[in-house]
Amino acid sequence: GPHFDWPPYSRVQETPEQVDHMRYEYAALLSMCDAYLGKVLDMMDELNLWDDTMLIVNTDHGFLLGEHDWWAKMVQPLYQEVAHTPLFIWDPR
């Protein structure tokens, strides 16, 4: 399908096929982020940083990918997909 750079901050008006396509592209972006986080973790291993380095991984919000018939993050009420975010903390102390 056509390339979607980013979905609009609006109600879903796209076809089910276009919604699926956007979800596939978003999943590809997440896979890339996971790969780069893996590189950070590998470097922590390689340089023996786990004993004296704090690592915090966080995000500021989730993202609606057609759930509740909306794209993006600016919809009230704040659904779990937007409000429930990951937070990983490694504190060697």
ZAFIMI-539175 format. One record per residue (C-alpha): x, y, z. Coordinates in Angstrom, 1 decimal. Layout:
REM ZAFIMI-539175
<atom c1="X" c2="Y" c3="Z"/>
...
END
This chain:
REM ZAFIMI-539175
<atom c1="0.0" c2="0.0" c3="0.0"/>
<atom c1="0.9" c2="3.7" c3="0.0"/>
<atom c1="3.5" c2="4.9" c3="2.4"/>
<atom c1="2.1" c2="6.7" c3="5.5"/>
<atom c1="4.7" c2="9.0" c3="7.1"/>
<atom c1="2.6" c2="9.3" c3="10.2"/>
<atom c1="-1.2" c2="9.1" c3="10.9"/>
<atom c1="-3.1" c2="12.3" c3="11.3"/>
<atom c1="-4.3" c2="13.4" c3="14.8"/>
<atom c1="-7.9" c2="12.7" c3="14.0"/>
<atom c1="-10.7" c2="10.2" c3="13.8"/>
<atom c1="-9.9" c2="7.2" c3="11.6"/>
<atom c1="-11.2" c2="7.8" c3="8.1"/>
<atom c1="-9.0" c2="5.3" c3="6.3"/>
<atom c1="-10.0" c2="1.9" c3="5.0"/>
<atom c1="-9.4" c2="-1.2" c3="7.1"/>
<atom c1="-6.6" c2="-2.1" c3="4.7"/>
<atom c1="-4.9" c2="1.4" c3="5.2"/>
<atom c1="-5.3" c2="1.0" c3="9.0"/>
<atom c1="-3.6" c2="-2.4" c3="8.8"/>
<atom c1="-0.8" c2="-0.9" c3="6.6"/>
<atom c1="-0.2" c2="1.9" c3="9.1"/>
<atom c1="0.0" c2="-0.6" c3="12.0"/>
<atom c1="2.6" c2="-2.6" c3="10.0"/>
<atom c1="4.7" c2="0.5" c3="9.4"/>
<atom c1="4.4" c2="1.4" c3="13.1"/>
<atom c1="5.5" c2="-2.2" c3="14.1"/>
<atom c1="8.5" c2="-1.8" c3="11.8"/>
<atom c1="9.4" c2="1.5" c3="13.6"/>
<atom c1="9.1" c2="-0.3" c3="17.0"/>
<atom c1="11.3" c2="-3.1" c3="15.7"/>
<atom c1="14.0" c2="-0.6" c3="14.8"/>
<atom c1="13.8" c2="1.0" c3="18.2"/>
<atom c1="14.1" c2="-2.4" c3="19.8"/>
<atom c1="17.2" c2="-3.2" c3="17.7"/>
<atom c1="18.8" c2="0.1" c3="18.8"/>
<atom c1="18.0" c2="-0.5" c3="22.5"/>
<atom c1="19.6" c2="-3.9" c3="22.0"/>
<atom c1="22.8" c2="-2.2" c3="20.8"/>
<atom c1="22.8" c2="0.0" c3="24.0"/>
<atom c1="22.3" c2="-3.1" c3="26.2"/>
<atom c1="25.1" c2="-5.0" c3="24.2"/>
<atom c1="27.4" c2="-2.1" c3="24.8"/>
<atom c1="26.6" c2="-2.1" c3="28.5"/>
<atom c1="27.7" c2="-5.8" c3="28.5"/>
<atom c1="30.8" c2="-5.2" c3="26.3"/>
<atom c1="32.1" c2="-2.3" c3="28.5"/>
<atom c1="31.1" c2="-3.9" c3="31.8"/>
<atom c1="28.9" c2="-1.0" c3="32.7"/>
<atom c1="26.2" c2="-2.8" c3="34.7"/>
<atom c1="28.0" c2="-2.5" c3="38.0"/>
<atom c1="28.2" c2="1.3" c3="38.0"/>
<atom c1="25.8" c2="2.7" c3="35.5"/>
<atom c1="22.1" c2="3.5" c3="35.9"/>
<atom c1="20.0" c2="2.9" c3="32.9"/>
<atom c1="16.5" c2="4.4" c3="32.5"/>
<atom c1="14.3" c2="3.8" c3="29.5"/>
<atom c1="11.0" c2="5.7" c3="29.3"/>
<atom c1="8.5" c2="7.2" c3="27.0"/>
<atom c1="6.1" c2="10.1" c3="27.5"/>
<atom c1="2.9" c2="8.6" c3="26.0"/>
<atom c1="1.5" c2="5.8" c3="24.0"/>
<atom c1="-0.2" c2="6.1" c3="20.6"/>
<atom c1="-3.6" c2="5.1" c3="19.2"/>
<atom c1="-3.4" c2="3.1" c3="16.0"/>
<atom c1="-7.0" c2="3.1" c3="15.2"/>
<atom c1="-8.2" c2="1.8" c3="18.6"/>
<atom c1="-11.4" c2="3.6" c3="19.7"/>
<atom c1="-11.6" c2="4.9" c3="16.1"/>
<atom c1="-8.8" c2="7.5" c3="16.7"/>
<atom c1="-5.2" c2="8.0" c3="15.5"/>
<atom c1="-2.5" c2="9.5" c3="17.7"/>
<atom c1="-2.5" c2="10.6" c3="21.3"/>
<atom c1="-4.6" c2="13.7" c3="21.8"/>
<atom c1="-8.0" c2="12.2" c3="22.6"/>
<atom c1="-10.0" c2="12.4" c3="25.9"/>
<atom c1="-10.5" c2="10.3" c3="27.8"/>
<atom c1="-6.9" c2="9.0" c3="28.0"/>
<atom c1="-7.2" c2="5.4" c3="27.0"/>
<atom c1="-4.8" c2="2.7" c3="28.2"/>
<atom c1="-3.1" c2="2.7" c3="24.9"/>
<atom c1="-2.0" c2="6.3" c3="25.5"/>
<atom c1="-1.6" c2="6.4" c3="29.3"/>
<atom c1="0.1" c2="3.0" c3="30.0"/>
<atom c1="3.7" c2="3.5" c3="29.1"/>
<atom c1="6.9" c2="1.5" c3="29.7"/>
<atom c1="9.5" c2="2.4" c3="32.3"/>
<atom c1="12.6" c2="0.3" c3="32.8"/>
<atom c1="15.1" c2="1.2" c3="35.4"/>
<atom c1="18.4" c2="-0.5" c3="36.2"/>
<atom c1="20.0" c2="0.9" c3="39.4"/>
<atom c1="23.2" c2="-1.0" c3="40.4"/>
<atom c1="23.3" c2="0.5" c3="43.9"/>
END
